[in-house]
Amino acid sequence: MARVFNYIKATWFGFITLPVLLIIIQFLARELHLTAFGVIITLYKGHPLAINYIVRWLLLIEKEAMQGYNLISVILAWCIGWIVIADWVRDIDAVFGGIFLTYFAYILYLSWYHHYAVIIYFPESFYQVFASLIVAFIASHFSKKRRGISLFERLDRAGIKVPETYKRTTNVPIKCPVCGVTILSNAKYCWKCGKDLEKN
C-alpha cells in the first residue's frame, strides 16, 4: 500500500509542480532581462496563460515549445521538478512511474477535459521524459550516497559535547528486570520501582 501511495504522491507532485516551474522559468527569464543575452522564452505573450496551453508546452505538442530556448525551458522545468520530487518521494521506482503517469495524466487532461486532439511524435514529444528519467536517477543515486547528519553530530560540530550515555541506542519498549513493568522510553530509572536500568 505504501508503494502505491508513493506512485500517487509522485504523480500528483509532478502534475502540479511542472506547470508552476515552467511559469517561474518564464518569469525569471523576463525579470532578469535574459533577452539581452539572447535567451527568449515565448510562453507568456502579455495575456493570461491558460493551464491547457501550459500543459501543451509541457508535452511538447505545441510547435512553439520545440524551438530554441522554449525547448530548453520545458526540459529544465521537467528536470528541476523531478529532482525535487525524487528527493521528496525517495522511491526511485515510484519516481520513474510518476514521470510516465504525469505525462499520461496531462494527455488525459487535454483529451478528456478540453477535448483537445493530442498528437504525439516519437522521439520529439518525449525529450523531456528522457531527460527527467536521467536526472531523477542521478538525484536518487546522490540522495542515497548522502548520509543524514544526526542531531548529536550537529551538536558536536557546534562545540556542544553530549555524554555518551545519552547516545546509546535502546529498543523500546523494554521490561524492568525487577518489577517487570513495561517502559516506553529510554529511561535511566524504572518509573515504578526505581531500578537503575543502565546498570545490568
C-alpha positions as CSV (number, residue, x, y, z in Angstrom):
1,M,0.0,0.0,0.0
2,A,2.9,2.4,0.8
3,R,4.3,1.8,-2.7
4,V,1.0,2.7,-4.3
5,F,0.9,5.8,-2.2
6,N,4.4,6.8,-3.4
7,Y,3.3,6.4,-7.0
8,I,0.3,8.6,-6.4
9,K,2.4,11.1,-4.5
10,A,5.0,11.3,-7.2
11,T,2.3,11.7,-10.0
12,W,0.4,14.3,-8.0
13,F,3.5,16.4,-7.3
14,G,4.6,16.1,-10.9
15,F,1.2,17.1,-12.2
16,I,1.0,20.2,-10.0
17,T,4.7,21.2,-9.9
18,L,5.7,21.2,-13.5
19,P,3.4,23.9,-14.8
20,V,4.4,26.2,-11.9
21,L,8.1,25.6,-12.6
22,L,7.6,26.5,-16.3
23,I,5.9,29.7,-15.4
24,I,8.6,30.5,-12.9
25,I,11.3,29.9,-15.5
26,Q,9.4,32.2,-17.9
27,F,9.1,34.9,-15.2
28,L,12.8,34.7,-14.2
29,A,13.8,35.0,-17.9
30,R,11.7,38.2,-18.2
31,E,12.7,39.7,-14.9
32,L,16.4,39.0,-15.3
33,H,16.3,40.6,-18.8
34,L,17.8,37.5,-20.3
35,T,16.7,38.6,-23.7
36,A,19.7,40.9,-23.7
37,F,21.8,37.6,-23.8
38,G,19.6,36.1,-26.5
39,V,17.5,33.9,-24.1
40,I,14.0,34.4,-25.4
41,I,11.1,32.2,-24.0
42,T,7.8,32.9,-25.6
43,L,5.4,31.1,-23.3
44,Y,4.0,34.4,-22.0
45,K,2.9,36.9,-24.6
46,G,1.2,39.6,-22.4
47,H,-2.2,37.9,-22.0
48,P,-3.3,35.4,-19.3
49,L,-2.0,31.9,-19.6
50,A,-4.4,29.0,-19.8
51,I,-3.4,25.9,-18.0
52,N,-4.2,23.7,-21.1
53,Y,-1.7,25.9,-23.1
54,I,1.0,25.4,-20.4
55,V,0.3,21.6,-20.5
56,R,0.6,21.5,-24.3
57,W,4.0,23.1,-23.8
58,L,5.0,20.6,-21.2
59,L,4.0,17.7,-23.5
60,L,6.0,19.4,-26.4
61,I,3.0,19.2,-28.7
62,E,2.8,22.9,-29.2
63,K,5.1,23.8,-32.1
64,E,6.5,26.9,-30.4
65,A,7.6,24.8,-27.4
66,M,10.0,22.9,-29.7
67,Q,12.0,25.9,-30.6
68,G,15.3,27.1,-29.1
69,Y,15.1,28.3,-25.5
70,N,11.5,27.3,-25.3
71,L,12.5,23.6,-25.5
72,I,15.3,24.2,-23.0
73,S,12.8,25.8,-20.6
74,V,10.4,22.9,-20.8
75,I,13.2,20.3,-20.3
76,L,14.5,22.4,-17.4
77,A,11.1,22.6,-15.8
78,W,10.7,18.8,-16.0
79,C,14.3,18.1,-14.7
80,I,14.1,20.5,-11.8
81,G,10.7,19.2,-10.9
82,W,11.7,15.6,-10.9
83,I,14.9,16.3,-9.0
84,V,12.8,17.8,-6.2
85,I,10.2,15.1,-6.4
86,A,12.8,12.4,-6.2
87,D,14.1,13.9,-3.0
88,W,10.6,14.1,-1.6
89,V,9.4,10.7,-2.5
90,R,12.7,8.7,-2.1
91,D,11.4,5.8,-4.1
92,I,13.1,5.6,-7.5
93,D,10.5,3.2,-8.9
94,A,7.7,5.5,-7.9
95,V,9.5,8.5,-9.4
96,F,10.1,6.7,-12.7
97,G,6.4,5.6,-12.7
98,G,5.4,9.1,-11.7
99,I,7.2,10.6,-14.7
100,F,5.2,8.4,-17.1
101,L,2.0,8.7,-15.2
102,T,2.2,12.5,-15.1
103,Y,2.9,12.6,-18.8
104,F,-0.2,10.4,-19.5
105,A,-2.3,12.4,-16.9
106,Y,-1.5,15.5,-18.9
107,I,-2.7,13.8,-22.1
108,L,-5.9,12.7,-20.4
109,Y,-6.4,16.2,-19.0
110,L,-6.2,17.7,-22.5
111,S,-8.2,15.0,-24.3
112,W,-11.0,14.4,-21.8
113,Y,-11.4,17.7,-20.1
114,H,-10.6,20.1,-23.0
115,H,-11.4,17.7,-25.9
116,Y,-8.0,18.5,-27.5
117,A,-6.7,16.1,-30.1
118,V,-3.3,15.2,-28.7
119,I,-0.8,14.1,-31.4
120,I,2.5,12.7,-30.1
121,Y,5.6,12.2,-32.2
122,F,8.4,9.9,-31.2
123,P,11.0,10.8,-30.0
124,E,10.4,14.6,-30.2
125,S,7.5,14.6,-27.8
126,F,9.5,12.6,-25.2
127,Y,12.7,14.6,-24.9
128,Q,11.6,16.0,-21.5
129,V,10.6,12.5,-20.3
130,F,14.0,11.0,-21.2
131,A,15.8,14.0,-19.5
132,S,13.6,13.6,-16.4
133,L,14.4,9.9,-16.1
134,I,18.2,10.6,-16.3
135,V,18.2,13.4,-13.7
136,A,15.8,11.5,-11.4
137,F,18.1,8.5,-11.4
138,I,21.2,10.7,-10.7
139,A,19.3,12.6,-8.0
140,S,18.2,9.3,-6.4
141,H,21.8,8.0,-6.6
142,F,23.3,11.0,-4.8
143,S,20.5,11.1,-2.3
144,K,21.3,7.5,-1.2
145,K,25.0,8.3,-1.0
146,R,24.3,11.4,1.1
147,R,24.1,10.2,4.7
148,G,22.0,12.2,7.1
149,I,23.7,14.0,9.9
150,S,22.4,13.0,13.3
151,L,21.4,15.5,16.0
152,F,24.4,14.5,18.1
153,E,26.8,15.1,15.2
154,R,25.3,18.6,14.6
155,L,25.7,19.4,18.3
156,D,29.3,18.1,18.2
157,R,30.1,20.3,15.2
158,A,28.6,23.3,17.1
159,G,31.0,22.5,20.0
160,I,28.4,21.1,22.4
161,K,29.5,17.8,23.9
162,V,26.8,15.3,24.8
163,P,27.7,12.5,27.2
164,E,27.9,9.0,25.6
165,T,25.2,7.6,27.8
166,Y,22.7,9.8,26.0
167,K,23.8,8.5,22.6
168,R,23.2,4.8,23.4
169,T,20.5,3.0,21.4
170,T,17.7,1.2,23.1
171,N,15.0,-0.8,21.6
172,V,11.7,0.3,23.3
173,P,9.5,-0.8,24.9
174,I,11.6,-2.6,27.5
175,K,10.7,-4.5,30.6
176,C,12.1,-3.7,34.0
177,P,14.2,-6.6,35.2
178,V,13.0,-6.2,38.8
179,C,9.3,-5.5,38.7
180,G,8.5,-6.4,35.0
181,V,6.7,-3.2,34.2
182,T,6.8,-2.0,30.5
183,I,8.9,1.1,30.0
184,L,8.2,3.1,26.8
185,S,11.2,5.4,26.8
186,N,15.0,5.3,27.1
187,A,14.8,6.0,30.8
188,K,17.6,5.7,33.3
189,Y,15.3,4.5,36.2
190,C,12.2,2.4,36.2
191,W,9.2,4.6,36.8
192,K,7.6,2.0,39.1
193,C,10.3,0.5,41.3
194,G,13.2,3.0,40.8
195,K,15.7,0.3,39.5
196,D,18.7,1.8,37.7
197,L,18.2,0.5,34.2
198,E,21.7,1.4,33.0
199,K,23.3,-1.0,35.5
200,N,22.5,-4.5,34.2
